[in-house]
Amino acid sequence: MNRPDLCPACGARNDCTLADPRSADRACWCYSVSIDPAVIEALPQELRNQSCLCPRCAGVEAQLRTAQAPRS
């Protein structure tokens, strides 16, 4: 069973704001990063476009750290 709050690749929480009714009005973290299409294509077809990957499986942890770093 696919759950929208879990990563389809590893099963960890994906921190998707759209999957949580309390934060569904905010943009998901995935909107602010660039995910390599090969990462998505590596998922089985039935798992694609069902829920967000977690930042680790999406390979975007460094991008998120840069985006969240305080600017001087």
Secondary structure, 3 states (H helix, E strand, C coil): CCCCCECCCCCCECCCHHHCCCCCCCCCHHHHCCCCHHHHHCCCHHHCCCCCCCHHHHCCHHHHHHHHCCCC
